[in-house]
Amino acid sequence: MCGIVGLVDLQGRFGAESLRRWCQDMRDTMVHRGPDDAGLWLSPDGRVAFGQRRLSILDTSPAGHQPMLSPAGGAITFNGEIYNFPSLRAELEGKGNAFRSHCDTEVLLAGLDGEGEGFLDRVDGMYAFAHWDGRSGRLLLARDRFGEKPLYTYCSGGLFAFASELSAFSRLPSFDNRVGRDAIAHYLCFQYVPAPASIYQAAGKLPPGTCVEVAADGSLRTVWRWRFRSSDLPHAKAPLGEMADALEDILLRSVRDRLISDVPLGAFLSGGVDSSTVVAMVTKRLNRSIRTFSIGFEGAGDSEHEDARAMARHLGTEHADEILRPASLPEMVRSMGAILDEPNGDSSIVPTWFLSRLARRSVTVALSGDGGDEMFGGYGRYFSTLTDTRASRPNWSPGSAYYSTRILFLTEPDFDVLFGATPPSLAATLADLRGGIDADPRPLMNRLRDADAGHYLPGAVLAKVDRMSMQHSLEVRSPLLGNEVAAFAAALAEDQCWDGVAGKRVLKEVARRYIPADWIDRPKRGFGLPMREWAEGVAMAAAEELTAPGCRLAEWLGQDALNAYMERQRRQPLLYHLWALMIMETWLRSHSARPA
């Protein structure tokens, strides 16, 4: 797990020493992503530079140093883990490749040298990387299937750059720090800026499941793409128990592969089905002891920490937790806005930051249950939309019903107040998302799972986990997003996900083999801040900064619009809206940004 950066001098204008200096400056903005080692490489012609900060997980010896070079003239800077690297290594050795290290990076480098982007079809992992082919001068950039690892790009004045974090670009000469109203509108709508855009007008991010070739002019051409696409089956063809047998075997392999580590490993444990099933596989089937970690909220009725403690006792783990207190909320908002390299309005960034800090005191790697709701159909908003289909209403459509307050933060009426109208680019994004659901003939549950796997999962969930965990140099692995698990989930029929009452049917059938039934059937709890009981007064007080002199967001939206919106909030507070606005305000105050 690492932080990666790189530069390409597209026109040969800057020289090797400038590239070296800028690349090193970019690299060292991300020491938190890789505190164990640092590396820098320049191509023989001095026009390509790679940098890397290393968090040593596999083969912690100098043999795993990056950027890594190959005898074939390839170079790679790599962030992530390839979980099936032992089998890939054996396959490559059978073709005559020799290896000098025991790390997955060398296996990926050899595979890309030999097969190019086609090698990614067989890679099971989370990753972002840049690969330079010294023979052809070809530069590839890639991001894993679900977007667990980030990769940003920037091109200006004949200089192409990439980095794990946007903040690295601020070290480049004449960095274009303009932020457009469209980006702010997308953030306020979704709680993140969807790929391929970023909060900065001149920077972008690689979409998940994409490998691109960087052309001579800095443009990107997609050469490999993967998307989660579920089946067209409304009804199951196999009994639930038979499907659970198959899933149990697949999950066991996925969990086992993610236990490979040369450093201490633990797990996040919330007490819910997803994380509990993952930990149960470790302790009950693989017979491994493991440390588990959870976070709670003082005075909140829906805090999960008591459930997590009970589950830890049931599974026999060594457990630790930490309880957060509401008085610290204003300072949390300010610190989170400053920490984030790109705004993320998901309130669970706070407990995720503290959970990662807690875990890192004992381990360097943590397993999580992320992806279970998207893969197996677990969100209440899915069930609400599916239930809506039973009622006959004029002009109703599933796309509009789903992309409403069920998943969006701010909606069209809010933009009427803050922007005067919904910005055309946001309106187009919403039309595409809603239309994609409406026009698709497959079962509705599967359409909704696909929409979230491609949009919400990488944009909100995985981005939050990556940014907050890497602040503490902690690697988080998600067994429920393994290749084989995803292929199984994609093949599920609608009624294997939801029976009209409960969701995640096949996954829960597996969980029943490890977890008491009354735990499995409890209502789902979220991991975000418990706004209603925990934060209302504090949030309203902190949000008053949006109407105070010096408000930065007013430079984009206008103070009159913000005043009008806050007047509505005082009458009827929508605390998650306030949270998103406060994160945006504190981000603008702590980052280099000016209106486009």
C-alpha positions in Angstrom: 0.0 0.0 0.0 1.5 3.2 -1.1 1.3 6.7 -2.5 2.3 7.1 -6.2 3.0 10.1 -8.4 4.5 10.7 -11.8 5.3 13.2 -14.5 5.6 13.2 -18.3 7.4 16.0 -20.1 5.3 15.9 -23.2 7.3 18.3 -25.3 10.8 17.9 -23.7 10.6 21.5 -22.4 11.5 21.1 -18.7 14.5 18.8 -18.3 15.3 15.9 -16.1 16.3 17.9 -13.0 13.1 19.8 -13.0 11.1 16.6 -13.3 13.1 15.0 -10.5 12.5 17.9 -8.2 8.8 18.3 -8.9 8.2 14.6 -8.7 10.0 14.4 -5.3 8.0 17.4 -4.0 4.7 15.7 -5.1 5.7 12.4 -3.6 6.5 13.8 -0.2 3.1 15.4 0.3 1.9 11.8 0.9 4.3 10.5 3.6 1.2 9.2 5.5 0.5 6.8 2.6 3.9 5.3 2.7 6.1 6.0 5.8 8.4 3.1 5.3 10.4 3.9 2.2 10.6 6.4 -0.7 11.7 6.0 -4.3 12.2 8.0 -7.4 13.0 7.0 -11.0 13.6 8.8 -14.3 13.5 7.3 -17.7 16.7 7.2 -19.7 15.6 10.1 -21.9 14.7 12.2 -18.8 11.1 12.8 -19.9 9.3 10.4 -17.5 9.5 10.5 -13.7 7.9 8.1 -11.2 7.8 8.6 -7.4 6.5 6.4 -4.6 6.0 6.3 -0.9 5.9 2.8 0.4 3.9 1.2 3.2 5.6 -2.2 3.4 3.1 -5.1 3.6 4.5 -7.9 1.5 8.2 -8.5 1.4 9.3 -5.7 3.6 12.9 -6.1 2.5 14.6 -3.7 0.1 13.7 -6.1 -2.7 10.2 -4.6 -2.7 11.5 -1.0 -3.3 9.6 1.1 -5.8 9.5 2.3 -8.5 10.5 -1.1 -9.6 12.3 -1.9 -12.9 12.3 -5.1 -14.9 15.0 -6.7 -17.2 12.6 -6.1 -20.1 12.9 -2.4 -19.7 9.6 -1.9 -17.8 9.0 0.4 -14.8 6.1 0.5 -12.4 4.9 2.5 -9.5 2.2 0.7 -7.8 -0.3 1.3 -5.0 -2.4 -1.6 -3.6 -2.4 -5.4 -3.2 -2.7 -8.2 -5.7 -4.3 -11.0 -3.7 -3.8 -13.8 -6.3 -0.2 -13.0 -6.9 1.1 -16.4 -5.8 -0.9 -18.2 -8.6 0.0 -15.5 -11.1 3.6 -15.8 -10.2 3.6 -19.6 -10.7 2.0 -19.1 -14.1 4.6 -16.5 -15.1 7.4 -18.7 -13.9 6.1 -21.5 -16.1 6.6 -19.1 -19.0 10.2 -18.5 -18.1 10.0 -15.4 -15.8 12.4 -15.3 -12.8 11.7 -13.3 -9.7 14.1 -11.8 -7.1 11.5 -10.7 -4.5 8.5 -12.2 -2.8 6.1 -9.2 -3.4 3.1 -8.8 -5.7 4.5 -5.7 -7.4 7.2 -7.7 -9.3 4.5 -10.1 -10.5 2.3 -7.3 -11.8 5.3 -5.8 -13.5 6.2 -9.0 -15.3 2.7 -9.6 -16.3 2.3 -6.1 -17.8 5.7 -6.4 -19.5 4.6 -9.6 -21.2 0.9 -9.1 -21.9 0.1 -5.4 -21.4 -3.3 -4.4 -20.2 -4.8 -7.9 -21.0 -3.0 -9.2 -17.9 -5.6 -7.3 -15.7 -8.3 -9.7 -16.7 -6.6 -12.2 -14.3 -5.7 -9.8 -11.5 -7.7 -10.0 -8.3 -6.8 -7.0 -6.2 -7.1 -3.3 -5.3 -4.7 -1.1 -7.1 -3.7 2.0 -8.9 -0.5 2.0 -10.9 1.5 3.5 -13.7 3.5 1.2 -16.0 6.2 2.4 -18.5 7.2 0.2 -21.3 10.8 1.2 -22.1 10.7 -0.7 -25.5 7.7 1.1 -26.9 7.6 4.3 -24.8 4.0 3.4 -23.8 2.6 4.7 -20.5 -0.4 2.9 -18.9 -2.4 4.1 -15.9 -5.0 1.8 -14.3 -7.4 1.7 -11.4 -9.0 -1.5 -9.8 -12.4 -2.8 -10.7 -14.4 -1.1 -7.9 -12.1 1.9 -7.3 -10.7 1.0 -3.9 -7.5 2.9 -4.7 -7.6 6.4 -6.2 -5.7 7.8 -9.2 -5.9 11.5 -10.2 -4.5 13.1 -13.4 -3.6 16.6 -14.4 -2.3 18.1 -17.7 -1.2 21.7 -18.3 1.5 23.5 -20.2 3.1 20.4 -21.7 3.3 18.6 -18.4 1.2 15.5 -17.6 1.0 14.4 -14.0 -0.7 11.6 -12.0 -1.0 11.1 -8.2 -2.8 9.1 -5.5 -4.0 12.5 -4.1 -5.0 15.8 -5.6 -3.0 17.7 -3.1 0.2 16.5 -4.8 -0.5 18.6 -7.9 -0.3 21.8 -5.8 3.5 21.3 -5.8 3.6 21.8 -9.6 4.6 25.1 -11.2 1.6 27.3 -12.0 -0.9 24.7 -10.7 -4.4 25.6 -12.0 -6.4 25.7 -8.7 -9.7 26.8 -10.2 -12.9 25.2 -8.8 -16.1 25.5 -10.8 -19.6 25.8 -9.6 -20.5 22.6 -11.5 -18.0 20.6 -9.3 -19.5 22.1 -6.1 -23.0 21.3 -7.3 -22.1 17.7 -8.0 -20.5 17.4 -4.6 -23.5 18.9 -2.8 -25.8 16.5 -4.8 -23.9 13.3 -4.4 -21.5 14.1 -1.4 -18.6 13.6 -3.8 -17.5 14.7 -7.3 -18.1 11.7 -9.6 -15.3 10.4 -11.9 -13.9 11.3 -14.3 -14.1 14.8 -12.9 -12.6 16.1 -9.7 -13.2 19.2 -7.5 -10.5 21.0 -9.5 -11.5 22.0 -13.0 -8.1 21.1 -14.5 -7.7 17.7 -12.8 -9.6 14.5 -13.2 -9.6 11.0 -11.8 -9.5 7.7 -13.5 -12.9 5.9 -13.4 -12.9 2.5 -11.6 -12.2 -0.6 -13.7 -10.2 1.4 -16.3 -6.8 1.2 -17.8 -5.7 4.1 -20.1 -2.8 4.8 -22.4 -1.3 8.3 -22.1 -0.9 9.8 -25.6 1.8 12.1 -26.7 -0.4 15.2 -26.2 -1.4 14.0 -22.7 -4.9 12.8 -23.7 -6.1 9.4 -22.4 -7.3 6.5 -24.5 -9.1 3.7 -22.7 -7.6 0.3 -23.5 -9.2 -1.9 -20.9 -12.5 -1.6 -19.0 -14.5 -3.6 -16.5 -17.9 -3.0 -15.1 -20.1 -4.8 -12.6 -23.2 -5.9 -14.5 -25.8 -8.1 -12.8 -28.0 -10.7 -14.4 -31.4 -10.4 -16.1 -32.9 -13.1 -14.0 -36.0 -12.2 -11.9 -36.2 -15.6 -10.3 -33.6 -18.1 -8.9 -32.8 -21.2 -10.7 -31.1 -22.9 -7.7 -32.2 -23.4 -4.1 -31.1 -20.8 -1.6 -29.1 -23.4 0.4 -27.2 -24.5 -2.7 -26.3 -20.9 -3.5 -25.2 -20.3 0.0 -22.9 -23.4 -0.2 -21.3 -22.0 -3.3 -20.9 -18.5 -1.8 -19.4 -19.8 1.4 -16.6 -21.5 -0.5 -16.0 -18.4 -2.6 -16.0 -16.1 0.5 -13.6 -18.4 2.3 -11.1 -18.2 -0.6 -11.5 -14.4 -0.8 -10.9 -14.0 3.0 -8.0 -16.4 3.0 -6.3 -14.5 0.2 -6.6 -11.3 2.0 -4.9 -12.6 5.1 -1.6 -12.8 3.4 0.6 -10.2 5.1 4.1 -9.8 6.5 2.8 -7.3 9.1 0.1 -7.5 11.8 -3.4 -7.8 10.6 -6.8 -7.2 12.2 -10.4 -6.4 11.2 -13.1 -3.7 11.5 -16.2 -5.1 13.4 -19.5 -3.3 13.5 -21.7 -6.1 14.7 -23.6 -6.1 11.3 -23.8 -9.0 8.9 -21.0 -8.0 6.5 -18.1 -7.4 8.8 -19.2 -10.2 11.2 -19.3 -12.8 8.5 -15.8 -11.8 7.3 -14.4 -12.1 10.9 -16.4 -15.3 11.5 -14.7 -16.9 8.5 -11.3 -16.0 9.9 -12.0 -17.4 13.4 -14.4 -20.2 12.8 -13.3 -21.7 9.5 -9.6 -20.6 9.0 -8.9 -21.0 12.8 -7.0 -17.8 12.9 -6.9 -15.4 15.9 -7.6 -11.8 15.0 -7.9 -8.4 16.6 -11.1 -6.5 16.0 -11.9 -2.8 16.3 -15.0 -0.7 16.5 -16.2 2.9 17.2 -19.2 4.1 19.2 -21.0 7.4 19.9 -21.7 8.7 23.4 -25.4 9.1 24.1 -26.5 7.7 20.7 -29.2 5.0 20.8 -28.1 3.5 17.5 -24.4 3.3 18.3 -23.0 0.0 17.2 -20.2 -0.5 19.7 -22.2 -2.7 22.2 -23.2 -4.9 19.3 -19.6 -5.1 18.2 -18.5 -6.0 21.7 -21.0 -8.8 21.9 -20.1 -10.1 18.4 -16.4 -10.1 19.3 -17.2 -12.2 22.4 -19.2 -14.6 20.2 -16.4 -14.9 17.7 -13.6 -15.0 20.2 -11.6 -12.0 19.0 -9.4 -9.7 21.0 -11.5 -6.5 20.7 -10.9 -2.8 21.2 -13.2 0.2 20.8 -13.3 3.9 21.3 -16.3 6.1 22.1 -16.6 9.5 20.4 -18.3 12.5 22.2 -20.5 15.2 20.6 -18.6 18.2 22.0 -15.7 17.6 19.6 -17.9 17.8 16.5 -17.0 21.4 15.4 -13.3 20.6 15.6 -13.9 17.3 13.8 -15.6 19.2 10.9 -12.7 21.6 10.6 -10.0 18.9 10.7 -11.9 16.6 8.3 -12.2 19.4 5.7 -8.5 20.0 6.0 -7.5 16.4 5.8 -9.5 15.5 2.7 -7.6 16.0 -0.5 -11.0 16.1 -2.2 -14.3 16.9 -0.4 -16.4 13.9 0.8 -19.6 14.7 2.5 -20.3 11.3 4.0 -20.5 11.9 7.7 -19.0 8.4 8.4 -15.6 9.8 7.4 -15.4 10.8 11.1 -15.8 7.4 12.7 -13.7 5.9 9.9 -10.9 8.3 10.7 -11.0 7.4 14.4 -11.5 3.7 13.7 -8.4 3.7 11.5 -6.4 5.5 14.1 -7.5 2.9 16.8 -6.7 -0.1 14.6 -3.3 1.3 13.5 -2.1 1.3 17.1 -2.0 -2.5 16.9 -2.0 -3.6 13.2 -1.0 -2.4 9.7 -3.7 -4.2 7.8 -7.5 -4.4 8.5 -10.2 -6.4 6.9 -13.6 -4.7 6.3 -17.1 -5.7 5.2 -17.4 -2.9 2.6 -19.3 -3.8 -0.6 -21.8 -6.2 0.9 -24.8 -4.0 0.4 -24.0 -3.2 -3.2 -23.0 -6.8 -4.1 -25.9 -8.6 -2.4 -28.7 -6.0 -2.2 -28.8 -4.6 1.3 -29.8 -1.0 1.3 -33.2 0.1 2.5 -33.5 2.5 -0.4 -33.5 -0.5 -2.7 -36.5 -2.0 -0.9 -38.3 1.4 -0.8 -38.0 1.8 -4.6 -38.9 -1.8 -5.3 -42.0 -1.4 -3.0 -42.9 1.7 -5.0 -43.3 -0.3 -8.1 -46.4 -2.0 -6.6 -48.2 1.3 -6.4 -49.6 2.7 -9.7 -48.8 6.4 -9.9 -48.8 8.7 -13.0 -45.4 9.8 -14.2 -43.6 7.6 -11.7 -40.3 6.1 -12.8 -37.8 4.0 -10.8 -34.8 6.2 -11.8 -36.4 9.4 -10.5 -37.6 7.6 -7.4 -34.2 6.3 -6.6 -32.1 9.3 -7.5 -34.1 11.5 -5.1 -33.6 12.2 -1.4 -33.2 8.4 -1.0 -29.6 8.7 -2.1 -28.9 12.3 -3.0 -27.9 14.9 -0.5 -29.3 18.1 -2.1 -31.9 17.9 -4.8 -33.4 20.2 -7.4 -35.4 22.4 -5.0 -32.2 23.0 -2.9 -30.3 24.0 -6.1 -33.1 26.5 -6.9 -32.2 28.3 -3.7 -28.4 28.0 -3.8 -27.7 28.2 -7.5 -30.8 29.8 -8.9 -31.5 26.6 -10.8 -30.0 23.1 -11.2 -26.7 23.7 -13.1 -27.0 22.1 -16.6 -24.1 19.8 -16.2 -25.6 18.4 -13.0 -29.0 18.1 -14.6 -27.4 16.1 -17.4 -25.6 13.8 -14.9 -28.9 13.1 -13.1 -30.8 12.6 -16.4 -28.2 10.0 -17.4 -28.4 8.1 -14.1 -32.1 8.2 -13.9 -32.5 7.3 -17.6 -30.0 4.4 -17.3 -32.3 2.8 -14.6 -35.5 3.6 -16.5 -34.4 2.2 -19.9 -32.9 -1.0 -18.6 -35.2 -4.0 -18.9 -33.4 -6.1 -16.2 -35.0 -6.6 -12.8 -35.0 -3.4 -10.8 -33.0 -4.7 -7.8 -30.2 -5.6 -10.2 -30.3 -2.2 -11.9 -30.0 -0.5 -8.5 -27.1 -2.7 -7.4 -25.3 -1.9 -10.7 -25.9 1.9 -10.3 -24.4 1.9 -6.8 -21.5 -0.4 -7.7 -20.5 2.0 -10.5 -21.2 5.3 -8.7 -21.9 5.4 -5.0 -19.5 2.7 -3.9 -16.4 4.2 -5.5 -17.5 7.8 -5.0 -18.6 7.8 -1.4 -17.8 4.5 0.4 -14.4 3.4 -0.9 -13.1 6.9 -1.2 -13.9 7.6 2.4 -12.2 4.4 3.6 -9.1 5.0 1.5 -8.6 8.6 2.6 -9.3 8.1 6.3 -7.3 4.8 6.7 -4.3 6.1 4.7 -4.1 9.1 7.0 -2.9 6.6 9.6 -0.9 4.4 7.2 -3.4 1.6 7.5 -4.3 -0.7 4.7 -7.9 -1.8 4.5 -8.9 -4.9 2.5 -12.4 -5.8 1.4 -13.1 -9.5 0.8 -16.6 -8.9 -0.4 -15.2 -7.1 -3.4 -13.0 -10.0 -4.6 -13.3 -10.9 -8.3 -14.9 -14.3 -7.6 -17.3 -12.8 -5.1 -18.3 -10.1 -7.6 -18.9 -12.6 -10.4 -21.1 -14.7 -8.0 -23.1 -11.6 -6.9 -23.5 -10.4 -10.5 -25.2 -13.7 -11.4 -27.8 -13.5 -8.7 -31.5 -13.2 -9.6 -33.5 -10.5 -8.0 -35.3 -12.8 -5.6 -32.0 -14.1 -4.3 -31.3 -10.6 -3.1 -34.7 -9.6 -1.8 -37.8 -11.6 -0.9 -40.1 -8.7 -0.5 -39.2 -8.3 3.2 -35.4 -8.6 3.7 -32.4 -8.2 1.5 -29.0 -9.9 1.1 -30.7 -13.3 1.2 -27.8 -15.5 0.0 -25.2 -13.7 2.1 -27.4 -13.9 5.2 -27.9 -17.6 4.6 -24.1 -18.0 4.8 -24.0 -15.7 7.9 -26.6 -17.9 9.7 -24.0 -20.7 9.8 -21.8 -18.5 12.0 -24.0 -15.8 13.7 -27.2 -16.2 15.8 -30.3 -15.7 13.7 -31.7 -12.9 15.9 -28.6 -10.8 15.1 -29.0 -11.3 11.4 -32.6 -10.2 11.2 -32.2 -7.0 13.2 -32.7 -3.6 11.4 -29.6 -2.3 9.6 -27.7 0.5 11.3 -25.6 3.1 9.5 -22.1 4.1 10.3 -22.5 7.8 9.9 -22.8 10.4 12.7 -26.0 10.0 14.8 -27.1 13.5 13.8 -30.5 13.6 15.5 -29.4 12.7 19.0 -25.8 13.6 18.8 -25.1 16.6 16.7 -28.1 18.9 16.1 -27.2 21.8 18.3 -23.5 21.7 17.6 -24.1 21.3 13.9 -26.4 24.3 13.7 -23.9 26.5 15.7 -21.0 25.5 13.5 -23.1 26.1 10.3 -23.6 29.7 11.2 -20.2 30.2 9.8 -21.8 30.0 6.4 -23.5 33.3 6.9 -20.6 35.0 8.7 -18.2 37.5 7.0 -15.4 35.7 5.2 -17.4 32.6 4.2 -15.5 31.1 1.3 -18.4 29.2 -0.2 -20.1 32.6 -0.8 -17.4 33.3 -3.4 -19.0 30.6 -5.6 -22.7 30.7 -4.5 -23.2 34.3 -3.4 -23.9 35.3 0.2 -27.6 36.1 -0.5 -28.2 32.5 -1.7 -26.4 31.0 1.3 -28.4 33.3 3.7 -31.7 32.2 2.1 -30.7 28.6 2.4 -29.6 28.9 6.0 -32.9 30.6 6.9 -34.7 27.5 5.6 -32.3 25.3 7.7 -33.0 27.3 10.9 -36.7 26.6 10.5 -36.3 22.9 9.6 -32.7 21.7 10.0 -31.6 18.9 7.6 -28.4 18.1 9.4 -26.8 16.0 6.7 -27.2 19.0 4.3 -25.4 21.2 6.9 -22.7 18.6 7.3 -22.0 18.6 3.5 -21.9 22.4 3.3 -19.6 22.6 6.3 -17.2 20.1 4.9 -17.1 22.1 1.6 -16.5 25.4 3.5 -13.7 24.0 5.6 -12.1 22.4 2.5 -12.1 25.7 0.7 -10.6 27.4 3.7 -7.8 24.9 4.0 -6.9 24.2 0.3 -5.7 26.3 -2.6 -8.8 27.1 -4.5 -10.3 30.0 -6.5 -13.5 30.4 -8.4 -13.4 29.3 -12.1 
